[in-house]
C-alpha cells in the first residue's frame, strides 16, 4: 500500500528512499518514486501544482 501525503513540505529522509508515495498536488494525488538522490529535499519540489501553459502561435 502506498502512503498518502498531504503536506508537500515534508522532507525526504533515508527511511523512505526506494519506496513510492502518493503526494497531493491540490487537485489529486500524484505517484512519486523516491530515489536516494532525492534525500534532503521536500516532496513539493518534485510534484507540480500548476498545469503547463500552451503557447499561442500568431
C-alpha positions as CSV (number, residue, x, y, z in Angstrom):
1,X,0.0,0.0,0.0
2,X,1.3,3.5,-0.9
3,X,1.5,6.2,1.7
4,X,-0.8,9.2,1.2
5,X,1.0,12.5,2.0
6,X,-0.9,15.8,2.0
7,X,1.9,18.1,3.2
8,X,4.2,19.0,0.3
9,X,6.7,20.5,2.7
10,X,7.6,17.0,4.2
11,X,11.3,16.3,4.0
12,X,12.5,13.2,2.3
13,X,14.6,11.0,4.6
14,X,16.7,7.9,4.1
15,X,13.9,5.8,5.6
16,X,11.5,6.3,2.7
17,X,14.1,6.1,-0.1
18,X,13.4,3.3,-2.5
19,X,9.6,3.4,-1.9
20,X,6.7,5.1,-3.7
21,X,4.3,7.6,-2.1
22,X,1.2,9.5,-3.2
23,X,1.6,13.2,-2.8
24,X,-1.3,15.6,-3.0
25,X,-0.9,18.5,-5.5
26,X,-4.0,20.4,-4.6
27,X,-6.3,18.6,-7.0
28,X,-5.3,14.9,-6.9
29,X,-2.7,12.5,-5.7
30,X,0.5,12.1,-7.8
31,X,2.6,8.9,-7.5
32,X,6.2,9.7,-6.7
33,X,9.0,7.1,-6.6
34,X,11.7,8.2,-4.0
35,X,15.3,7.7,-5.1
36,X,18.4,8.1,-2.9
37,X,19.3,11.3,-4.8
38,X,16.1,13.0,-3.5
39,X,17.0,12.7,0.2
40,X,17.1,16.1,1.9
41,X,14.6,17.8,-0.5
42,X,11.0,18.4,0.2
43,X,8.3,16.4,-1.6
44,X,6.8,19.5,-3.1
45,X,9.9,20.0,-5.2
46,X,9.0,17.0,-7.4
47,X,5.2,17.5,-7.7
48,X,3.8,20.3,-9.9
49,X,0.7,22.1,-8.8
50,X,0.0,24.1,-12.0
51,X,-0.8,22.9,-15.5
52,X,1.8,23.9,-18.1
53,X,0.6,26.7,-20.4
54,X,0.3,26.2,-24.2
55,X,1.9,28.9,-26.2
56,X,-0.3,30.6,-28.8
57,X,1.0,30.9,-32.4
58,X,0.5,34.0,-34.3
